[in-house]
Amino acid sequence: MNGFECLNELKKEKRLSGIPVIIYTTSDDGNARNIARDLGAKLFLTKLSTHQKLHENLKLILETI
């Protein structure tokens, strides 16, 4: 199972569907970004992003929970 399949299964489960999911990947493929968004990912970050950017985005997401 890849990350997209996992995300799809999470979003199908009513009790799990509200969990915010961040896709953190080495791929900077625009198509992958669109798929993640369509499946309900809260955020799509590449591993090329700085740790500071990851931290800032995690903080923003956690504040909405």
PQR file with spaces between the fields and no chain letter, atoms N, CA, C, O and H, PARSE charges and radii, in Angstrom:
ATOM       1  N    MET     1       0.854   -1.175    0.000 -0.4000 1.5000
ATOM       2  CA   MET     1       0.000    0.000    0.000 -0.0000 2.0000
ATOM       3  C    MET     1       0.899    1.236    0.000  0.5500 1.7000
ATOM       4  O    MET     1       1.814    1.349    0.815 -0.5500 1.4000
ATOM       5  N    ASN     2       0.629    2.153   -0.916 -0.4000 1.5000
ATOM       6  CA   ASN     2       1.404    3.391   -0.943 -0.0000 2.0000
ATOM       7  C    ASN     2       0.683    4.475   -0.129  0.5500 1.7000
ATOM       8  O    ASN     2      -0.394    4.234    0.416 -0.5500 1.4000
ATOM       9  H    ASN     2      -0.114    2.061   -1.578  0.4000 1.0000
ATOM      10  N    GLY     3       1.268    5.637   -0.054 -0.4000 1.5000
ATOM      11  CA   GLY     3       0.699    6.720    0.745 -0.0000 2.0000
ATOM      12  C    GLY     3      -0.667    7.173    0.270  0.5500 1.7000
ATOM      13  O    GLY     3      -1.531    7.496    1.084 -0.5500 1.4000
ATOM      14  H    GLY     3       2.143    5.833   -0.497  0.4000 1.0000
ATOM      15  N    PHE     4      -0.872    7.201   -1.042 -0.4000 1.5000
ATOM      16  CA   PHE     4      -2.169    7.618   -1.572 -0.0000 2.0000
ATOM      17  C    PHE     4      -3.249    6.598   -1.234  0.5500 1.7000
ATOM      18  O    PHE     4      -4.373    6.963   -0.890 -0.5500 1.4000
ATOM      19  H    PHE     4      -0.170    6.939   -1.704  0.4000 1.0000
ATOM      20  N    GLU     5      -2.902    5.324   -1.333 -0.4000 1.5000
ATOM      21  CA   GLU     5      -3.863    4.274   -0.981 -0.0000 2.0000
ATOM      22  C    GLU     5      -4.207    4.344    0.503  0.5500 1.7000
ATOM      23  O    GLU     5      -5.366    4.182    0.886 -0.5500 1.4000
ATOM      24  H    GLU     5      -1.989    5.028   -1.612  0.4000 1.0000
ATOM      25  N    CYS     6      -3.210    4.584    1.323 -0.4000 1.5000
ATOM      26  CA   CYS     6      -3.432    4.721    2.764 -0.0000 2.0000
ATOM      27  C    CYS     6      -4.336    5.914    3.059  0.5500 1.7000
ATOM      28  O    CYS     6      -5.275    5.803    3.848 -0.5500 1.4000
ATOM      29  H    CYS     6      -2.269    4.716    1.011  0.4000 1.0000
ATOM      30  N    LEU     7      -4.060    7.041    2.436 -0.4000 1.5000
ATOM      31  CA   LEU     7      -4.880    8.239    2.616 -0.0000 2.0000
ATOM      32  C    LEU     7      -6.312    7.979    2.181  0.5500 1.7000
ATOM      33  O    LEU     7      -7.250    8.391    2.864 -0.5500 1.4000
ATOM      34  H    LEU     7      -3.298    7.131    1.795  0.4000 1.0000
ATOM      35  N    ASN     8      -6.489    7.315    1.076 -0.4000 1.5000
ATOM      36  CA   ASN     8      -7.821    6.990    0.575 -0.0000 2.0000
ATOM      37  C    ASN     8      -8.582    6.124    1.582  0.5500 1.7000
ATOM      38  O    ASN     8      -9.765    6.359    1.830 -0.5500 1.4000
ATOM      39  H    ASN     8      -5.727    6.981    0.521  0.4000 1.0000
ATOM      40  N    GLU     9      -7.916    5.134    2.158 -0.4000 1.5000
ATOM      41  CA   GLU     9      -8.559    4.265    3.148 -0.0000 2.0000
ATOM      42  C    GLU     9      -8.906    5.034    4.418  0.5500 1.7000
ATOM      43  O    GLU     9      -9.977    4.833    4.991 -0.5500 1.4000
ATOM      44  H    GLU     9      -6.955    4.944    1.957  0.4000 1.0000
ATOM      45  N    LEU    10      -8.011    5.913    4.861 -0.4000 1.5000
ATOM      46  CA   LEU    10      -8.294    6.733    6.047 -0.0000 2.0000
ATOM      47  C    LEU    10      -9.536    7.585    5.849  0.5500 1.7000
ATOM      48  O    LEU    10     -10.385    7.672    6.736 -0.5500 1.4000
ATOM      49  H    LEU    10      -7.141    6.076    4.395  0.4000 1.0000
ATOM      50  N    LYS    11      -9.638    8.201    4.705 -0.4000 1.5000
ATOM      51  CA   LYS    11     -10.756    9.106    4.440 -0.0000 2.0000
ATOM      52  C    LYS    11     -12.076    8.354    4.268  0.5500 1.7000
ATOM      53  O    LYS    11     -13.143    8.948    4.424 -0.5500 1.4000
ATOM      54  H    LYS    11      -8.948    8.130    3.985  0.4000 1.0000
ATOM      55  N    LYS    12     -12.025    7.065    3.950 -0.4000 1.5000
ATOM      56  CA   LYS    12     -13.240    6.254    3.833 -0.0000 2.0000
ATOM      57  C    LYS    12     -13.832    5.911    5.200  0.5500 1.7000
ATOM      58  O    LYS    12     -15.042    5.728    5.333 -0.5500 1.4000
ATOM      59  H    LYS    12     -11.159    6.582    3.823  0.4000 1.0000
ATOM      60  N    GLU    13     -12.971    5.826    6.208 -0.4000 1.5000
ATOM      61  CA   GLU    13     -13.394    5.445    7.552 -0.0000 2.0000
ATOM      62  C    GLU    13     -13.932    6.657    8.298  0.5500 1.7000
ATOM      63  O    GLU    13     -13.197    7.609    8.559 -0.5500 1.4000
ATOM      64  H    GLU    13     -11.988    5.975    6.100  0.4000 1.0000
ATOM      65  N    LYS    14     -15.204    6.620    8.637 -0.4000 1.5000
ATOM      66  CA   LYS    14     -15.848    7.767    9.274 -0.0000 2.0000
ATOM      67  C    LYS    14     -15.093    8.236   10.524  0.5500 1.7000
ATOM      68  O    LYS    14     -14.890    9.435   10.717 -0.5500 1.4000
ATOM      69  H    LYS    14     -15.802    5.846    8.425  0.4000 1.0000
ATOM      70  N    ARG    15     -14.685    7.299   11.359 -0.4000 1.5000
ATOM      71  CA   ARG    15     -14.028    7.682   12.621 -0.0000 2.0000
ATOM      72  C    ARG    15     -12.601    8.191   12.416  0.5500 1.7000
ATOM      73  O    ARG    15     -12.033    8.801   13.322 -0.5500 1.4000
ATOM      74  H    ARG    15     -14.850    6.325   11.203  0.4000 1.0000
ATOM      75  N    LEU    16     -12.023    7.954   11.258 -0.4000 1.5000
ATOM      76  CA   LEU    16     -10.658    8.397   10.972 -0.0000 2.0000
ATOM      77  C    LEU    16     -10.596    9.543    9.972  0.5500 1.7000
ATOM      78  O    LEU    16      -9.549   10.170    9.808 -0.5500 1.4000
ATOM      79  H    LEU    16     -12.484    7.458   10.522  0.4000 1.0000
ATOM      80  N    SER    17     -11.695    9.814    9.314 -0.4000 1.5000
ATOM      81  CA   SER    17     -11.678   10.759    8.191 -0.0000 2.0000
ATOM      82  C    SER    17     -11.340   12.193    8.592  0.5500 1.7000
ATOM      83  O    SER    17     -10.946   12.989    7.740 -0.5500 1.4000
ATOM      84  H    SER    17     -12.545    9.305    9.447  0.4000 1.0000
ATOM      85  N    GLY    18     -11.486   12.534    9.862 -0.4000 1.5000
ATOM      86  CA   GLY    18     -11.184   13.891   10.305 -0.0000 2.0000
ATOM      87  C    GLY    18      -9.726   14.128   10.656  0.5500 1.7000
ATOM      88  O    GLY    18      -9.337   15.252   10.974 -0.5500 1.4000
ATOM      89  H    GLY    18     -11.806   11.887   10.554  0.4000 1.0000
ATOM      90  N    ILE    19      -8.924   13.085   10.601 -0.4000 1.5000
ATOM      91  CA   ILE    19      -7.501   13.223   10.927 -0.0000 2.0000
ATOM      92  C    ILE    19      -6.805   13.990    9.806  0.5500 1.7000
ATOM      93  O    ILE    19      -6.859   13.571    8.650 -0.5500 1.4000
ATOM      94  H    ILE    19      -9.240   12.172   10.343  0.4000 1.0000
ATOM      95  N    PRO    20      -6.152   15.110   10.131 -0.5600 1.5000
ATOM      96  CA   PRO    20      -5.438   15.849    9.084  0.2800 2.0000
ATOM      97  C    PRO    20      -4.202   15.064    8.640  0.5500 1.7000
ATOM      98  O    PRO    20      -3.414   14.612    9.470 -0.5500 1.4000
ATOM      99  N    VAL    21      -4.046   14.910    7.344 -0.4000 1.5000
ATOM     100  CA   VAL    21      -2.935   14.131    6.794 -0.0000 2.0000
ATOM     101  C    VAL    21      -2.003   15.051    6.017  0.5500 1.7000
ATOM     102  O    VAL    21      -2.434   15.864    5.200 -0.5500 1.4000
ATOM     103  H    VAL    21      -4.686   15.278    6.670  0.4000 1.0000
ATOM     104  N    ILE    22      -0.717   14.896    6.298 -0.4000 1.5000
ATOM     105  CA   ILE    22       0.314   15.632    5.574 -0.0000 2.0000
ATOM     106  C    ILE    22       1.082   14.629    4.724  0.5500 1.7000
ATOM     107  O    ILE    22       1.578   13.623    5.231 -0.5500 1.4000
ATOM     108  H    ILE    22      -0.367   14.236    6.962  0.4000 1.0000
ATOM     109  N    ILE    23       1.175   14.907    3.449 -0.4000 1.5000
ATOM     110  CA   ILE    23       2.006   14.092    2.566 -0.0000 2.0000
ATOM     111  C    ILE    23       3.397   14.718    2.581  0.5500 1.7000
ATOM     112  O    ILE    23       3.570   15.876    2.201 -0.5500 1.4000
ATOM     113  H    ILE    23       0.773   15.724    3.037  0.4000 1.0000
ATOM     114  N    TYR    24       4.387   13.944    3.024 -0.4000 1.5000
ATOM     115  CA   TYR    24       5.771   14.403    3.126 -0.0000 2.0000
ATOM     116  C    TYR    24       6.602   13.471    2.249  0.5500 1.7000
ATOM     117  O    TYR    24       6.844   12.323    2.622 -0.5500 1.4000
ATOM     118  H    TYR    24       4.247   13.004    3.332  0.4000 1.0000
ATOM     119  N    THR    25       7.032   13.944    1.110 -0.4000 1.5000
ATOM     120  CA   THR    25       7.597   13.076    0.086 -0.0000 2.0000
ATOM     121  C    THR    25       8.815   13.694   -0.592  0.5500 1.7000
ATOM     122  O    THR    25       9.049   14.899   -0.503 -0.5500 1.4000
ATOM     123  H    THR    25       6.836   14.876    0.807  0.4000 1.0000
ATOM     124  N    THR    26       9.569   12.862   -1.259 -0.4000 1.5000
ATOM     125  CA   THR    26      10.697   13.355   -2.054 -0.0000 2.0000
ATOM     126  C    THR    26      10.229   13.836   -3.420  0.5500 1.7000
ATOM     127  O    THR    26      10.959   14.543   -4.115 -0.5500 1.4000
ATOM     128  H    THR    26       9.379   11.883   -1.331  0.4000 1.0000
ATOM     129  N    SER    27       9.019   13.459   -3.805 -0.4000 1.5000
ATOM     130  CA   SER    27       8.484   13.809   -5.124 -0.0000 2.0000
ATOM     131  C    SER    27       7.921   15.223   -5.135  0.5500 1.7000
ATOM     132  O    SER    27       7.180   15.615   -4.233 -0.5500 1.4000
ATOM     133  H    SER    27       8.426   12.885   -3.240  0.4000 1.0000
ATOM     134  N    ASP    28       8.274   15.975   -6.150 -0.4000 1.5000
ATOM     135  CA   ASP    28       7.697   17.311   -6.325 -0.0000 2.0000
ATOM     136  C    ASP    28       6.825   17.321   -7.579  0.5500 1.7000
ATOM     137  O    ASP    28       6.711   18.334   -8.270 -0.5500 1.4000
ATOM     138  H    ASP    28       8.876   15.657   -6.882  0.4000 1.0000
ATOM     139  N    ASP    29       6.224   16.188   -7.850 -0.4000 1.5000
ATOM     140  CA   ASP    29       5.378   15.993   -9.020 -0.0000 2.0000
ATOM     141  C    ASP    29       4.039   16.711   -8.826  0.5500 1.7000
ATOM     142  O    ASP    29       3.326   16.448   -7.858 -0.5500 1.4000
ATOM     143  H    ASP    29       6.317   15.365   -7.289  0.4000 1.0000
ATOM     144  N    GLY    30       3.705   17.604   -9.734 -0.4000 1.5000
ATOM     145  CA   GLY    30       2.444   18.340   -9.652 -0.0000 2.0000
ATOM     146  C    GLY    30       1.236   17.426   -9.672  0.5500 1.7000
ATOM     147  O    GLY    30       0.230   17.710   -9.022 -0.5500 1.4000
ATOM     148  H    GLY    30       4.284   17.818  -10.521  0.4000 1.0000
ATOM     149  N    ASN    31       1.325   16.329  -10.414 -0.4000 1.5000
ATOM     150  CA   ASN    31       0.227   15.371  -10.460 -0.0000 2.0000
ATOM     151  C    ASN    31       0.020   14.722   -9.092  0.5500 1.7000
ATOM     152  O    ASN    31      -1.116   14.542   -8.653 -0.5500 1.4000
ATOM     153  H    ASN    31       2.142   16.098  -10.942  0.4000 1.0000
ATOM     154  N    ALA    32       1.114   14.371   -8.421 -0.4000 1.5000
ATOM     155  CA   ALA    32       1.023   13.776   -7.086 -0.0000 2.0000
ATOM     156  C    ALA    32       0.401   14.767   -6.111  0.5500 1.7000
ATOM     157  O    ALA    32      -0.398   14.385   -5.256 -0.5500 1.4000
ATOM     158  H    ALA    32       2.037   14.517   -8.778  0.4000 1.0000
ATOM     159  N    ARG    33       0.761   16.022   -6.237 -0.4000 1.5000
ATOM     160  CA   ARG    33       0.187   17.078   -5.390 -0.0000 2.0000
ATOM     161  C    ARG    33      -1.330   17.150   -5.596  0.5500 1.7000
ATOM     162  O    ARG    33      -2.083   17.264   -4.629 -0.5500 1.4000
ATOM     163  H    ARG    33       1.410   16.333   -6.932  0.4000 1.0000
ATOM     164  N    ASN    34      -1.773   17.085   -6.841 -0.4000 1.5000
ATOM     165  CA   ASN    34      -3.208   17.133   -7.147 -0.0000 2.0000
ATOM     166  C    ASN    34      -3.942   15.913   -6.607  0.5500 1.7000
ATOM     167  O    ASN    34      -5.043   16.032   -6.069 -0.5500 1.4000
ATOM     168  H    ASN    34      -1.161   16.993   -7.627  0.4000 1.0000
ATOM     169  N    ILE    35      -3.333   14.745   -6.752 -0.4000 1.5000
ATOM     170  CA   ILE    35      -3.947   13.522   -6.234 -0.0000 2.0000
ATOM     171  C    ILE    35      -4.100   13.618   -4.721  0.5500 1.7000
ATOM     172  O    ILE    35      -5.157   13.297   -4.179 -0.5500 1.4000
ATOM     173  H    ILE    35      -2.439   14.648   -7.189  0.4000 1.0000
ATOM     174  N    ALA    36      -3.048   14.058   -4.041 -0.4000 1.5000
ATOM     175  CA   ALA    36      -3.093   14.192   -2.583 -0.0000 2.0000
ATOM     176  C    ALA    36      -4.211   15.142   -2.164  0.5500 1.7000
ATOM     177  O    ALA    36      -4.963   14.848   -1.234 -0.5500 1.4000
ATOM     178  H    ALA    36      -2.188   14.319   -4.481  0.4000 1.0000
ATOM     179  N    ARG    37      -4.320   16.264   -2.839 -0.4000 1.5000
ATOM     180  CA   ARG    37      -5.371   17.237   -2.524 -0.0000 2.0000
ATOM     181  C    ARG    37      -6.750   16.629   -2.757  0.5500 1.7000
ATOM     182  O    ARG    37      -7.646   16.771   -1.925 -0.5500 1.4000
ATOM     183  H    ARG    37      -3.709   16.503   -3.595  0.4000 1.0000
ATOM     184  N    ASP    38      -6.915   15.955   -3.884 -0.4000 1.5000
ATOM     185  CA   ASP    38      -8.204   15.348   -4.215 -0.0000 2.0000
ATOM     186  C    ASP    38      -8.602   14.262   -3.220  0.5500 1.7000
ATOM     187  O    ASP    38      -9.789   14.052   -2.967 -0.5500 1.4000
ATOM     188  H    ASP    38      -6.187   15.840   -4.560  0.4000 1.0000
ATOM     189  N    LEU    39      -7.619   13.578   -2.659 -0.4000 1.5000
ATOM     190  CA   LEU    39      -7.900   12.530   -1.680 -0.0000 2.0000
ATOM     191  C    LEU    39      -8.120   13.082   -0.276  0.5500 1.7000
ATOM     192  O    LEU    39      -8.518   12.345    0.626 -0.5500 1.4000
ATOM     193  H    LEU    39      -6.655   13.749   -2.864  0.4000 1.0000
ATOM     194  N    GLY    40      -7.862   14.373   -0.088 -0.4000 1.5000
ATOM     195  CA   GLY    40      -8.148   14.987    1.202 -0.0000 2.0000
ATOM     196  C    GLY    40      -6.951   15.316    2.068  0.5500 1.7000
ATOM     197  O    GLY    40      -7.112   15.600    3.255 -0.5500 1.4000
ATOM     198  H    GLY    40      -7.539   14.972   -0.821  0.4000 1.0000
ATOM     199  N    ALA    41      -5.745   15.284    1.500 -0.4000 1.5000
ATOM     200  CA   ALA    41      -4.567   15.655    2.286 -0.0000 2.0000
ATOM     201  C    ALA    41      -4.659   17.121    2.691  0.5500 1.7000
ATOM     202  O    ALA    41      -5.083   17.970    1.908 -0.5500 1.4000
ATOM     203  H    ALA    41      -5.614   15.054    0.536  0.4000 1.0000
ATOM     204  N    LYS    42      -4.264   17.396    3.901 -0.4000 1.5000
ATOM     205  CA   LYS    42      -4.285   18.765    4.416 -0.0000 2.0000
ATOM     206  C    LYS    42      -3.121   19.572    3.851  0.5500 1.7000
ATOM     207  O    LYS    42      -3.231   20.781    3.649 -0.5500 1.4000
ATOM     208  H    LYS    42      -3.920   16.706    4.537  0.4000 1.0000
ATOM     209  N    LEU    43      -2.001   18.890    3.599 -0.4000 1.5000
ATOM     210  CA   LEU    43      -0.792   19.581    3.170 -0.0000 2.0000
ATOM     211  C    LEU    43       0.091   18.625    2.378  0.5500 1.7000
ATOM     212  O    LEU    43       0.112   17.422    2.639 -0.5500 1.4000
ATOM     213  H    LEU    43      -1.910   17.908    3.763  0.4000 1.0000
ATOM     214  N    PHE    44       0.813   19.166    1.416 -0.4000 1.5000
ATOM     215  CA   PHE    44       1.750   18.394    0.608 -0.0000 2.0000
ATOM     216  C    PHE    44       3.089   19.100    0.697  0.5500 1.7000
ATOM     217  O    PHE    44       3.240   20.214    0.197 -0.5500 1.4000
ATOM     218  H    PHE    44       0.797   20.143    1.203  0.4000 1.0000
ATOM     219  N    LEU    45       4.062   18.461    1.331 -0.4000 1.5000
ATOM     220  CA   LEU    45       5.403   19.040    1.463 -0.0000 2.0000
ATOM     221  C    LEU    45       6.431   18.093    0.877  0.5500 1.7000
ATOM     222  O    LEU    45       6.322   16.874    1.008 -0.5500 1.4000
ATOM     223  H    LEU    45       3.940   17.556    1.738  0.4000 1.0000
ATOM     224  N    THR    46       7.421   18.667    0.233 -0.4000 1.5000
ATOM     225  CA   THR    46       8.521   17.840   -0.244 -0.0000 2.0000
ATOM     226  C    THR    46       9.604   17.794    0.824  0.5500 1.7000
ATOM     227  O    THR    46       9.737   18.710    1.636 -0.5500 1.4000
ATOM     228  H    THR    46       7.509   19.658    0.127  0.4000 1.0000
ATOM     229  N    LYS    47      10.361   16.734    0.809 -0.4000 1.5000
ATOM     230  CA   LYS    47      11.444   16.590    1.780 -0.0000 2.0000
ATOM     231  C    LYS    47      12.566   17.577    1.505  0.5500 1.7000
ATOM     232  O    LYS    47      13.502   17.708    2.294 -0.5500 1.4000
ATOM     233  H    LYS    47      10.253   15.990    0.150  0.4000 1.0000
ATOM     234  N    LEU    48      12.464   18.269    0.377 -0.4000 1.5000
ATOM     235  CA   LEU    48      13.429   19.320    0.081 -0.0000 2.0000
ATOM     236  C    LEU    48      13.096   20.597    0.848  0.5500 1.7000
ATOM     237  O    LEU    48      13.911   21.518    0.902 -0.5500 1.4000
ATOM     238  H    LEU    48      11.704   18.163   -0.264  0.4000 1.0000
ATOM     239  N    SER    49      11.900   20.656    1.442 -0.4000 1.5000
ATOM     240  CA   SER    49      11.500   21.809    2.251 -0.0000 2.0000
ATOM     241  C    SER    49      12.388   21.872    3.489  0.5500 1.7000
ATOM     242  O    SER    49      12.942   20.863    3.927 -0.5500 1.4000
ATOM     243  H    SER    49      11.238   19.908    1.398  0.4000 1.0000
ATOM     244  N    THR    50      12.509   23.052    4.033 -0.4000 1.5000
ATOM     245  CA   THR    50      13.313   23.198    5.245 -0.0000 2.0000
ATOM     246  C    THR    50      12.550   22.641    6.440  0.5500 1.7000
ATOM     247  O    THR    50      11.323   22.541    6.424 -0.5500 1.4000
ATOM     248  H    THR    50      12.059   23.872    3.678  0.4000 1.0000
ATOM     249  N    HIS    51      13.301   22.283    7.470 -0.4000 1.5000
ATOM     250  CA   HIS    51      12.661   21.820    8.699 -0.0000 2.0000
ATOM     251  C    HIS    51      11.800   22.926    9.301  0.5500 1.7000
ATOM     252  O    HIS    51      10.769   22.650    9.916 -0.5500 1.4000
ATOM     253  H    HIS    51      14.297   22.365    7.482  0.4000 1.0000
ATOM     254  N    GLN    52      12.217   24.158    9.127 -0.4000 1.5000
ATOM     255  CA   GLN    52      11.447   25.294    9.639 -0.0000 2.0000
ATOM     256  C    GLN    52      10.072   25.351    8.977  0.5500 1.7000
ATOM     257  O    GLN    52       9.065   25.571    9.650 -0.5500 1.4000
ATOM     258  H    GLN    52      13.054   24.382    8.628  0.4000 1.0000
ATOM     259  N    LYS    53      10.030   25.156    7.669 -0.4000 1.5000
ATOM     260  CA   LYS    53       8.754   25.172    6.948 -0.0000 2.0000
ATOM     261  C    LYS    53       7.860   24.029    7.426  0.5500 1.7000
ATOM     262  O    LYS    53       6.660   24.220    7.622 -0.5500 1.4000
ATOM     263  H    LYS    53      10.848   24.978    7.122  0.4000 1.0000
ATOM     264  N    LEU    54       8.435   22.850    7.611 -0.4000 1.5000
ATOM     265  CA   LEU    54       7.674   21.711    8.118 -0.0000 2.0000
ATOM     266  C    LEU    54       7.117   22.033    9.500  0.5500 1.7000
ATOM     267  O    LEU    54       5.938   21.795    9.764 -0.5500 1.4000
ATOM     268  H    LEU    54       9.410   22.695    7.451  0.4000 1.0000
ATOM     269  N    HIS    55       7.945   22.565   10.372 -0.4000 1.5000
ATOM     270  CA   HIS    55       7.526   22.914   11.731 -0.0000 2.0000
ATOM     271  C    HIS    55       6.397   23.936   11.716  0.5500 1.7000
ATOM     272  O    HIS    55       5.409   23.778   12.433 -0.5500 1.4000
ATOM     273  H    HIS    55       8.903   22.758   10.158  0.4000 1.0000
ATOM     274  N    GLU    56       6.532   24.971   10.914 -0.4000 1.5000
ATOM     275  CA   GLU    56       5.497   26.011   10.834 -0.0000 2.0000
ATOM     276  C    GLU    56       4.164   25.436   10.366  0.5500 1.7000
ATOM     277  O    GLU    56       3.115   25.768   10.917 -0.5500 1.4000
ATOM     278  H    GLU    56       7.334   25.100   10.332  0.4000 1.0000
ATOM     279  N    ASN    57       4.204   24.583    9.361 -0.4000 1.5000
ATOM     280  CA   ASN    57       2.976   23.991    8.842 -0.0000 2.0000
ATOM     281  C    ASN    57       2.350   23.024    9.836  0.5500 1.7000
ATOM     282  O    ASN    57       1.129   22.995    9.984 -0.5500 1.4000
ATOM     283  H    ASN    57       5.057   24.314    8.914  0.4000 1.0000
ATOM     284  N    LEU    58       3.168   22.235   10.517 -0.4000 1.5000
ATOM     285  CA   LEU    58       2.637   21.337   11.541 -0.0000 2.0000
ATOM     286  C    LEU    58       1.963   22.125   12.655  0.5500 1.7000
ATOM     287  O    LEU    58       0.892   21.750   13.131 -0.5500 1.4000
ATOM     288  H    LEU    58       4.160   22.258   10.397  0.4000 1.0000
ATOM     289  N    LYS    59       2.585   23.202   13.063 -0.4000 1.5000
ATOM     290  CA   LYS    59       2.018   24.042   14.115 -0.0000 2.0000
ATOM     291  C    LYS    59       0.661   24.597   13.689  0.5500 1.7000
ATOM     292  O    LYS    59      -0.287   24.577   14.473 -0.5500 1.4000
ATOM     293  H    LYS    59       3.456   23.507   12.676  0.4000 1.0000
ATOM     294  N    LEU    60       0.559   25.087   12.466 -0.4000 1.5000
ATOM     295  CA   LEU    60      -0.713   25.621   11.968 -0.0000 2.0000
ATOM     296  C    LEU    60      -1.805   24.555   11.951  0.5500 1.7000
ATOM     297  O    LEU    60      -2.945   24.813   12.336 -0.5500 1.4000
ATOM     298  H    LEU    60       1.329   25.103   11.829  0.4000 1.0000
ATOM     299  N    ILE    61      -1.448   23.371   11.506 -0.4000 1.5000
ATOM     300  CA   ILE    61      -2.434   22.291   11.447 -0.0000 2.0000
ATOM     301  C    ILE    61      -2.862   21.870   12.845  0.5500 1.7000
ATOM     302  O    ILE    61      -4.050   21.662   13.094 -0.5500 1.4000
ATOM     303  H    ILE    61      -0.522   23.161   11.193  0.4000 1.0000
ATOM     304  N    LEU    62      -1.916   21.743   13.750 -0.4000 1.5000
ATOM     305  CA   LEU    62      -2.253   21.334   15.112 -0.0000 2.0000
ATOM     306  C    LEU    62      -3.124   22.363   15.824  0.5500 1.7000
ATOM     307  O    LEU    62      -3.925   22.004   16.688 -0.5500 1.4000
ATOM     308  H    LEU    62      -0.951   21.912   13.547  0.4000 1.0000
ATOM     309  N    GLU    63      -2.980   23.617   15.476 -0.4000 1.5000
ATOM     310  CA   GLU    63      -3.817   24.657   16.082 -0.0000 2.0000
ATOM     311  C    GLU    63      -5.271   24.552   15.636  0.5500 1.7000
ATOM     312  O    GLU    63      -6.159   25.068   16.315 -0.5500 1.4000
ATOM     313  H    GLU    63      -2.329   23.909   14.775  0.4000 1.0000
ATOM     314  N    THR    64      -5.529   23.901   14.517 -0.4000 1.5000
ATOM     315  CA   THR    64      -6.906   23.779   14.023 -0.0000 2.0000
ATOM     316  C    THR    64      -7.618   22.550   14.571  0.5500 1.7000
ATOM     317  O    THR    64      -8.814   22.372   14.341 -0.5500 1.4000
ATOM     318  H    THR    64      -4.808   23.482   13.965  0.4000 1.0000
ATOM     319  N    ILE    65      -6.900   21.710   15.286 -0.4000 1.5000
ATOM     320  CA   ILE    65      -7.516   20.482   15.816 -0.0000 2.0000
ATOM     321  C    ILE    65      -8.187   20.772   17.146  0.5500 1.7000
ATOM     322  O    ILE    65      -8.763   19.871   17.756 -0.5500 1.4000
ATOM     323  H    ILE    65      -5.928   21.854   15.472  0.4000 1.0000
